[in-house]
Amino acid sequence: MALALGSSLDPEAYWMAEAEQLASPRRGKLAVIDVPTRTDLPPVPIAECANASDAILRFVRKLEAGGHTREAATVGVLYTELVRANLMALPA
């Protein structure tokens, strides 16, 4: 948590915020994920995937096959940028 220049320094508030952030699960079923989702799309095929890149690519293909071309393109933009930024690799 960064403090803005000119803000009053409240060490107790700072450490309370830090502790709260660390206490929240960052992965797994208990993680609190604050992004919009949709229930009308097919499920992500996690069980048959080797890694995140494989899961995203398979999901894009599943969306395309189901006629969800706009949604597939939206996820495809994210996937492409992650691969190009070297944050993810194409599946082997």
C-alpha angles and dihedrals in degrees: 000000000000123000118225119236111265094022119128114257112239107174094187093054091045094052093042089055091046092050091048092052092048092048093058113091109247097195140021133040094316096053114119106228115190103199132109116264137183130221095196094072126085116268120267107257095235098151094063096043129102097204144344094282091053091047094051094046092048090048091052090051091047091051091050092049090051093053095254094130097153092051091046090052092049093053088041091059091055093044093049093050092048091052094044092048088054091242091118136020130220112257115265 
